Amino acid sequence: MSTVIDYRQRLLEELRGLSPPELEKIYRAVVFLKEEFIEPDEARYYTESWIKAEQEATEAHARGGLKAYANVDEMMDDILTENEDE
């Protein structure tokens, strides 16, 4: 027999007791992930802006110019800060 996991309920349980700043951080991360990675198709990979960004990232990697993070929290803080500036 397979087990059905209620992810909505699990998420609500995880959110209980978090402070408003913690909730905001999670909300912004979810919105970012949803907008960037939950797409109905892969059309974004063929846009001019995506191709250009991928080329820039490949060049930065070759130069050793990519950011390194000590942990995921540090990376998410940086991503969310960049999105605030846009």
Backbone hydrogen bonds in HBPLUS format (Angstrom, degrees):
<---DONOR---> <-ACCEPTOR-->    atom                        ^
c    i                          cat <-CA-CA->   ^        H-A-AA   ^      H-
h    n   atom  resd res      DA  || num        DHA   H-A  angle D-A-AA Bond
n    s   type  num  typ     dist DA aas  dist angle  dist       angle   num
A0010-ARG N   A0006-ASP O   3.00 MM   4  6.33 160.4  2.04 151.9 158.2     1
A0011-LEU N   A0007-TYR O   2.87 MM   4  5.97 156.6  1.92 145.6 151.5     2
A0012-LEU N   A0008-ARG O   2.98 MM   4  6.24 162.5  2.01 150.1 154.6     3
A0013-GLU N   A0009-GLN O   2.97 MM   4  6.20 155.5  2.03 148.7 155.3     4
A0014-GLU N   A0010-ARG O   2.99 MM   4  6.25 151.1  2.08 144.2 152.0     5
A0015-LEU N   A0011-LEU O   2.99 MM   4  6.25 142.0  2.14 147.8 158.5     6
A0018-LEU N   A0015-LEU O   3.15 MM   3  5.74 163.0  2.18 138.5 137.4     7
A0022-GLU N   A0019-SER O   3.06 MM   3  5.16 115.9  2.48 100.7 116.5     8
A0023-LEU N   A0019-SER O   2.87 MM   4  6.17 159.5  1.92 160.0 166.6     9
A0024-GLU N   A0020-PRO O   2.90 MM   4  6.11 156.8  1.95 151.0 157.2    10
A0025-LYS N   A0021-PRO O   3.02 MM   4  6.20 158.1  2.07 143.7 149.2    11
A0026-ILE N   A0022-GLU O   3.04 MM   4  6.30 159.6  2.08 148.9 153.9    12
A0027-TYR N   A0023-LEU O   2.84 MM   4  6.02 162.6  1.87 151.1 156.6    13
A0028-ARG N   A0024-GLU O   2.90 MM   4  6.09 166.9  1.92 154.8 157.6    14
A0029-ALA N   A0025-LYS O   3.03 MM   4  6.21 151.8  2.11 142.3 150.3    15
A0030-VAL N   A0026-ILE O   2.90 MM   4  6.14 159.3  1.94 153.8 159.1    16
A0031-VAL N   A0027-TYR O   2.95 MM   4  6.22 165.0  1.97 155.2 159.0    17
A0032-PHE N   A0028-ARG O   2.96 MM   4  6.08 161.5  1.99 144.0 149.5    18
A0033-LEU N   A0029-ALA O   2.89 MM   4  6.08 168.8  1.90 151.9 155.0    19
A0034-LYS N   A0030-VAL O   2.82 MM   4  5.95 161.5  1.86 151.8 157.6    20
A0035-GLU N   A0031-VAL O   2.92 MM   4  6.06 168.3  1.93 153.1 156.1    21
A0036-GLU N   A0032-PHE O   2.89 MM   4  5.98 156.4  1.95 152.6 159.6    22
A0037-PHE N   A0033-LEU O   2.80 MM   4  5.49 158.0  1.84 147.2 152.3    23
A0038-ILE N   A0034-LYS O   3.24 MM   4  5.00 150.6  2.33 121.5 127.3    24
A0045-TYR N   A0042-GLU O   3.07 MM   3  5.80 150.8  2.16 120.0 126.9    25
A0046-TYR N   A0043-ALA O   3.00 MM   3  5.62 163.4  2.03 119.5 125.0    26
A0047-THR N   A0044-ARG O   3.25 MM   3  5.37 171.6  2.26 110.0 111.3    27
A0051-ILE N   A0047-THR O   3.06 MM   4  6.31 170.9  2.07 159.0 161.0    28
A0052-LYS N   A0048-GLU O   2.96 MM   4  6.10 161.5  1.99 150.0 155.2    29
A0053-ALA N   A0049-SER O   2.96 MM   4  6.09 161.5  1.99 144.0 149.3    30
A0054-GLU N   A0050-TRP O   2.84 MM   4  6.05 155.4  1.90 152.6 159.7    31
A0055-GLN N   A0051-ILE O   2.97 MM   4  6.20 154.5  2.04 146.2 152.9    32
A0056-GLU N   A0052-LYS O   2.91 MM   4  6.20 159.7  1.95 152.1 157.7    33
A0057-ALA N   A0053-ALA O   2.92 MM   4  6.11 156.7  1.97 146.0 152.3    34
A0058-THR N   A0054-GLU O   2.94 MM   4  6.13 155.5  2.00 145.4 152.1    35
A0059-GLU N   A0055-GLN O   2.97 MM   4  6.21 158.8  2.01 149.4 154.8    36
A0060-ALA N   A0056-GLU O   2.86 MM   4  6.07 159.7  1.90 148.8 154.9    37
A0061-HIS N   A0057-ALA O   2.87 MM   4  6.02 156.1  1.93 147.0 153.4    38
A0062-ALA N   A0058-THR O   3.03 MM   4  6.25 154.7  2.10 142.9 149.7    39
A0063-ARG N   A0059-GLU O   3.03 MM   4  6.31 143.9  2.16 144.8 154.5    40
A0064-GLY N   A0060-ALA O   2.96 MM   4  6.03 113.6  2.41 134.9 151.9    41
A0065-GLY N   A0060-ALA O   2.66 MM   5  4.74 157.9  1.70 154.6 150.0    42
A0064-GLY N   A0061-HIS O   3.04 MM   3  4.91 145.4  2.17  96.2 107.0    43
A0075-MET N   A0071-ASN O   3.23 MM   4  6.57 156.3  2.29 145.5 152.1    44
A0076-MET N   A0072-VAL O   2.84 MM   4  6.11 166.2  1.86 159.9 162.6    45
A0077-ASP N   A0073-ASP O   2.92 MM   4  6.11 159.9  1.97 150.5 156.0    46
A0078-ASP N   A0074-GLU O   3.11 MM   4  6.31 157.0  2.16 144.4 150.2    47
A0079-ILE N   A0075-MET O   2.92 MM   4  6.24 160.9  1.96 154.1 159.5    48
A0080-LEU N   A0076-MET O   2.87 MM   4  6.00 170.9  1.87 156.1 158.6    49
A0081-THR N   A0077-ASP O   2.93 MM   4  6.01 150.2  2.02 143.2 151.6    50
A0082-GLU N   A0078-ASP O   2.95 MM   4  6.17 157.7  2.01 148.7 154.4    51
A0083-ASN N   A0079-ILE O   3.04 MM   4  6.34 154.5  2.11 148.3 155.1    52
A0084-GLU N   A0080-LEU O   3.10 MM   4  6.32 137.9  2.28 138.2 148.7    53
A0084-GLU N   A0081-THR O   3.19 MM   3  5.12 127.5  2.48  93.8 107.2    54
A0085-ASP N   A0081-THR O   3.33 MM   4  6.63 144.7  2.46 144.4 152.3    55
A0085-ASP N   A0082-GLU O   3.20 MM   3  5.34 128.2  2.48  98.4 110.9    56
A0086-GLU N   A0083-ASN O   3.38 MM   3  5.36 151.3  2.47  97.1 105.0    57
